[in-house]
Amino acid sequence: MPDPEATPPAPHVRRPRYAGKNPRRFEDKYKEHNPARYAADVAKVLASGKTPAGSHRPIMVAEILDILALRPGETVVDCTLGYGGHAQELLARVTPGGRLIGLDVDPVEHPKTTARLRAAGWDERAFNAVRSNFAGLPKVLAELGLAGADAVLADLGVSSMQLDDPARGFTFKTDSPLDLRLNPARAPSAADWLARVPERELAAALSENSDEPQAGLLARELVVRRGQMPFTRTRQLADAIRDILRRDRPGHDRTTDDDCVRRVFQALRIAVNDEFGALDLFLQRLPTCLNPGGRVAILTFHSGEDRRVKQAFRDGVRTDIYASACEEIIRSGPEERRSNPRSTSAKLRWAVRGTAEAAIC
């Protein structure tokens, strides 16, 4: 007879079902969030030219590896660790005997990526995870007792994990809090910044951060509208931008509305995170962080970033800080652009540190 005091078995719980063939909500895409269990489903997402939810596809991996020319025993820094796709490839080339230092300012994604790389077998002898903005690279190297690195990679793009997660407020495709912070613990959010920024400063940000042709009009109208109701949601701001364009530019092509919305969100994100300030400081300090003959590769995704990198490398060659730098940008090939559309806007530049001593301002 069955034991009446025995613990009854736990009731069977059915796994959640997709609402339709392809769920729209980020949090409902449980198959994409669990690639180890649903590898076949993730493969279908990749084959369609999309990035699985909660992940990121590294861009121009082969080109970067060719530029950095890593060897076992070298020290390489991934200044923007992200999902760890580039880092995995870099680690494989500096080991045995070498190490990778992975920096990232995002307190949400950095621990996840660190755990993922640890689970893949990379211990602290090969992989040091440091939560830091890339502008803090000199301090990170000093704290690790290193005079410099043999190679440095910086992928300046926002990761797919950040863009796709509605909770982060980077996308206007869903109704989310207007946040846009790479580090959610650091004020202000985009909503707070937009509530206080003067009209002239807002217009300058729209123009300088995203080359928005309607910067003056949008700044004026957004300042008026925020006085009536503060902007706190992504969709609220996107709808306001579309309405401004349709009311004040009646002859414009409405199919380009979302292009304008993307530029505004980009400009706000750059302003909120002081991305250009951090990049300028990083480029200024970078040469001192490279060993003689050290290589650097930087991926940019819009003109404001690319101009700064191009000028810094050009000035470095002129002053003999860099022995050489790329003359032309490198872009992803047609197959990568097809399989990963987010690579389309990427621009890759490189430079090599000089071996002779040079004064660095």
C-alpha distance (Angstrom), angle and dihedral (degrees) to the residues before:
residue distance angle dihedral
M1 . . .
P2 3.82 . .
D3 3.79 116.2 .
P4 3.84 107.0 -106.0
E5 3.83 90.3 -153.0
A6 3.81 94.8 52.7
T7 3.81 116.3 116.6
P8 3.81 109.2 -104.1
P9 3.81 115.6 -120.8
A10 3.79 116.4 -97.0
P11 3.80 112.3 -97.0
H12 3.80 115.8 -104.1
V13 3.81 112.1 -102.5
R14 3.78 116.7 -156.6
R15 3.78 116.2 -135.2
P16 3.83 115.7 -113.4
R17 3.77 115.2 -86.2
Y18 3.79 124.2 -129.9
A19 3.80 111.0 -108.9
G20 3.78 95.2 -126.3
K21 3.79 125.2 -25.2
N22 3.81 95.3 -56.3
P23 3.82 118.5 25.5
R24 3.79 114.6 -140.1
R25 3.79 99.9 -153.7
F26 3.81 115.8 87.6
E27 3.80 93.8 -138.1
D28 3.83 92.4 51.5
K29 3.81 95.2 58.5
Y30 3.79 93.1 93.1
K31 3.81 94.1 154.7
E32 3.81 92.3 57.4
H33 3.80 90.7 45.7
N34 3.82 89.8 56.2
P35 3.83 106.2 48.3
A36 3.80 94.2 163.6
R37 3.81 92.0 61.1
Y38 3.80 99.4 34.5
A39 3.80 101.3 36.2
A40 3.80 94.1 145.8
D41 3.80 92.6 53.5
V42 3.81 92.0 47.2
A43 3.81 89.5 49.7
K44 3.81 89.4 56.3
V45 3.82 90.5 52.2
L46 3.81 90.8 50.5
A47 3.81 92.4 46.7
S48 3.80 90.0 54.6
G49 3.81 90.5 59.2
K50 3.81 95.2 -105.4
T51 3.78 133.1 120.3
P52 3.82 116.2 -119.5
A53 3.80 113.9 -113.3
G54 3.80 114.0 -89.0
S55 3.80 94.5 16.2
H56 3.80 139.8 88.1
R57 3.80 133.2 -142.5
P58 3.82 114.7 -138.2
I59 3.79 114.8 -125.3
M60 3.82 128.0 -131.6
V61 3.79 93.8 -5.6
A62 3.82 95.0 162.9
E63 3.80 92.8 48.1
I64 3.82 92.3 48.8
L65 3.80 92.9 48.6
D66 3.80 89.8 50.1
I67 3.82 91.7 51.4
L68 3.81 96.7 45.6
A69 3.83 93.1 44.1
L70 3.79 92.1 -162.8
R71 3.78 123.4 -160.5
P72 3.83 132.2 -164.9
G73 3.78 111.8 -84.9
E74 3.81 96.2 30.3
T75 3.80 127.6 122.4
V76 3.80 116.7 -125.2
V77 3.80 129.2 -179.1
D78 3.79 123.8 -148.5
C79 3.80 99.4 -161.1
T80 3.81 93.9 -170.3
L81 3.79 105.9 37.6
G82 3.80 96.1 178.8
Y83 3.82 111.7 156.5
G84 3.81 91.7 -12.9
G85 3.81 98.4 -114.3
H86 3.79 95.2 129.6
A87 3.80 90.9 38.3
Q88 3.81 93.2 59.0
E89 3.79 90.9 55.7
L90 3.80 94.0 44.1
L91 3.81 92.2 49.7
A92 3.79 92.0 51.8
R93 3.81 89.9 58.6
V94 3.81 101.4 45.6
T95 3.79 95.4 47.1
P96 2.92 137.5 124.9
G97 3.76 99.1 51.3
G98 3.81 98.8 0.7
R99 3.77 133.7 92.9
L100 3.77 141.6 -146.0
I101 3.80 123.7 -144.5
G102 3.80 111.4 -154.7
L103 3.81 118.2 -159.2
D104 3.78 127.1 -172.8
V105 3.79 133.2 157.0
D106 3.82 94.9 -154.5
P107 3.84 109.8 102.8
V108 3.81 91.0 -168.1
E109 3.81 100.9 53.6
H110 3.81 102.0 26.9
P111 3.83 95.7 72.2
K112 3.81 90.9 46.5
T113 3.79 92.6 52.8
T114 3.79 92.4 44.3
A115 3.81 90.1 53.4
R116 3.82 90.8 46.4
L117 3.83 92.6 53.2
R118 3.80 92.1 44.3
A119 3.82 89.3 52.3
A120 3.81 88.3 52.2
G121 3.81 88.6 60.7
W122 3.81 103.3 -97.1
D123 3.81 107.4 136.6
E124 3.81 129.1 -171.4
R125 3.79 92.3 -85.3
A126 3.81 89.6 65.8
F127 3.80 103.2 24.0
N128 3.82 129.2 41.4
A129 3.80 114.8 -173.4
V130 3.81 115.2 -156.2
R131 3.78 125.8 176.2
S132 3.79 102.4 -140.6
N133 3.77 142.3 120.8
F134 3.81 110.4 -102.3
A135 3.81 88.9 -116.5
G136 3.81 85.7 70.1
L137 3.83 92.7 61.4
P138 3.86 95.6 115.0
K139 3.81 90.7 55.2
V140 3.82 92.0 46.7
L141 3.80 92.4 51.8
A142 3.80 91.7 46.7
E143 3.82 92.2 50.9
L144 3.81 89.3 51.6
G145 3.80 91.0 50.3
L146 3.80 94.4 -113.5
A147 3.80 125.6 139.2
G148 3.79 91.3 -158.3
A149 3.79 147.4 -36.4
D150 3.78 130.1 -98.0
A151 3.80 92.4 -138.7
V152 3.80 138.1 10.8
L153 3.80 130.5 -163.1
A154 3.80 125.0 -169.3
D155 3.81 120.1 -177.8
L156 3.80 102.3 -170.2
G157 3.79 96.1 -170.8
V158 3.80 123.4 110.1
S159 3.80 108.2 -107.6
S160 3.79 123.3 -111.6
M161 3.81 89.8 -120.1
Q162 3.79 89.4 62.3
L163 3.79 96.2 41.5
D164 3.78 95.9 47.8
D165 3.80 100.5 42.7
P166 3.84 108.1 89.9
A167 3.80 90.8 -157.3
R168 3.82 89.8 67.6
G169 3.82 93.1 57.8
F170 3.82 96.1 -133.8
T171 3.80 96.0 121.8
F172 3.79 132.1 63.9
K173 3.80 92.1 -163.4
T174 3.80 88.7 90.6
D175 3.79 130.8 33.9
S176 3.79 103.9 -100.6
P177 3.80 139.7 148.5
L178 3.81 110.5 -75.7
D179 3.80 96.9 -114.6
L180 3.85 115.7 128.8
R181 3.82 94.6 172.5
L182 3.79 120.0 144.1
N183 3.81 86.1 -157.4
P184 3.83 107.3 37.6
A185 3.80 90.5 -164.3
R186 3.80 93.0 62.7
A187 3.82 118.9 83.4
P188 2.93 141.5 -100.4
S189 3.79 112.8 50.3
A190 3.79 117.8 -154.7
A191 3.81 88.9 -101.7
D192 3.80 91.7 54.8
W193 3.81 93.2 44.4
L194 3.79 93.2 48.4
A195 3.82 90.8 48.9
R196 3.82 92.6 59.5
V197 3.80 109.4 26.4
P198 3.85 114.4 113.1
E199 3.80 116.5 -117.3
R200 3.81 94.1 -112.8
E201 3.82 92.3 50.8
L202 3.81 91.3 47.3
A203 3.80 91.6 51.5
A204 3.81 90.1 49.6
A205 3.80 91.4 50.2
L206 3.80 92.4 50.4
S207 3.79 91.0 49.4
E208 3.81 100.0 41.1
N209 3.80 99.4 36.5
S210 3.79 99.8 44.3
D211 3.83 109.0 6.4
E212 3.82 89.9 -116.5
P213 3.84 108.0 -176.7
Q214 3.82 92.6 -156.4
A215 3.80 94.8 49.3
G216 3.82 95.8 127.8
L217 3.80 95.1 47.4
L218 3.79 94.4 45.4
A219 3.80 94.1 46.3
R220 3.81 92.4 50.4
E221 3.80 95.0 47.4
L222 3.80 96.3 41.8
V223 3.81 90.6 52.9
V224 3.82 89.9 51.4
R225 3.79 93.0 47.8
R226 3.80 95.8 46.1
G227 3.82 87.2 59.8
Q228 3.79 88.4 60.5
M229 3.80 96.0 42.1
P230 3.84 126.7 -4.4
F231 3.79 117.0 -120.4
T232 3.80 108.1 -114.4
R233 3.83 104.2 146.5
T234 3.79 132.0 61.3
R235 3.79 96.1 -132.1
Q236 3.80 91.4 46.1
L237 3.81 90.5 57.4
A238 3.81 93.1 43.5
D239 3.81 91.7 51.4
A240 3.81 91.1 48.8
I241 3.82 91.7 52.5
R242 3.81 91.5 50.5
D243 3.81 90.9 47.8
I244 3.82 92.4 50.3
L245 3.80 91.4 52.2
R246 3.79 93.4 47.9
R247 3.80 94.7 46.8
D248 3.80 100.1 41.2
R249 3.80 100.0 31.7
P250 3.81 103.8 38.2
G251 3.81 94.1 168.7
H252 3.78 97.4 52.9
D253 3.80 124.3 114.7
R254 3.81 105.9 -98.6
T255 3.79 92.3 -158.0
T256 3.82 87.3 72.3
D257 3.83 94.4 56.7
D258 3.79 94.3 100.8
D259 3.81 91.0 50.3
C260 3.78 87.8 60.2
V261 3.81 91.4 46.3
R262 3.82 90.1 53.0
R263 3.80 91.1 50.8
V264 3.80 91.7 51.1
F265 3.81 92.1 49.2
Q266 3.82 89.8 47.9
A267 3.80 91.6 50.7
L268 3.81 92.0 49.4
R269 3.80 92.3 47.2
I270 3.81 92.0 51.6
A271 3.80 91.4 48.1
V272 3.81 96.0 45.9
N273 3.81 93.1 49.5
D274 3.83 95.3 37.1
E275 3.80 86.9 -129.6
F276 3.79 96.0 167.0
G277 3.81 92.2 48.7
A278 3.81 90.7 51.6
L279 3.81 91.6 45.9
D280 3.82 93.2 49.7
L281 3.80 90.5 50.8
F282 3.80 91.8 46.6
L283 3.81 93.0 50.8
Q284 3.81 90.9 47.8
R285 3.82 92.6 51.9
L286 3.81 98.0 36.1
P287 3.83 99.8 90.6
T288 3.81 92.1 56.8
C289 3.82 88.6 53.3
L290 3.81 94.0 57.4
N291 3.77 124.2 82.3
P292 3.83 114.9 -129.6
G293 3.79 106.2 -71.9
G294 3.81 90.7 17.1
R295 3.81 118.5 153.5
V296 3.79 129.6 -137.7
A297 3.81 130.3 -167.6
I298 3.81 122.8 -171.5
L299 3.80 127.4 -170.6
T300 3.81 115.5 -155.6
F301 3.79 129.6 -175.8
H302 3.79 107.4 -165.9
S303 3.78 139.1 31.3
G304 3.82 97.2 -100.9
E305 3.80 91.7 59.3
D306 3.80 95.0 40.7
R307 3.83 93.7 50.9
R308 3.79 90.8 55.1
V309 3.79 94.9 47.8
K310 3.80 92.8 44.9
Q311 3.82 92.5 50.7
A312 3.81 94.4 45.1
F313 3.80 92.2 51.9
R314 3.81 92.1 44.2
D315 3.81 91.7 50.7
G316 3.81 90.3 45.9
V317 3.80 92.5 55.2
R318 3.81 91.4 46.3
T319 3.82 91.4 53.4
D320 3.83 94.2 41.5
I321 3.81 93.0 -114.8
Y322 3.79 87.7 119.2
A323 3.79 119.9 41.0
S324 3.79 91.1 -153.1
A325 3.79 142.6 -9.6
C326 3.78 136.3 -172.7
E327 3.78 117.3 -78.8
E328 3.80 94.3 -159.2
I329 3.79 132.3 30.6
I330 3.80 119.3 -106.5
R331 3.80 118.4 -132.0
S332 3.78 132.7 -167.1
G333 3.79 116.9 -91.9
P334 3.82 124.9 -108.7
E335 3.81 94.1 -99.7
E336 3.81 92.7 53.4
R337 3.80 91.7 46.1
R338 3.80 89.0 52.8
S339 3.80 95.6 47.2
N340 3.81 95.4 38.1
P341 3.83 112.0 26.7
R342 3.81 91.3 -175.5
S343 3.80 88.0 71.5
T344 3.81 91.5 65.1
S345 3.81 96.1 88.6
A346 3.82 95.6 40.5
K347 3.81 120.5 118.8
L348 3.79 121.6 -169.0
R349 3.83 123.6 -155.4
W350 3.80 130.4 174.5
A351 3.80 141.5 -169.7
V352 3.82 137.5 -176.2
R353 3.81 122.2 -138.7
G354 3.76 115.1 -121.1
T355 3.79 119.2 -112.0
A356 3.81 95.1 -140.8
E357 3.78 121.7 78.2
A358 3.80 113.6 -96.5
A359 3.77 132.8 179.1
I360 3.77 112.6 -106.5
C361 3.76 119.3 -158.0
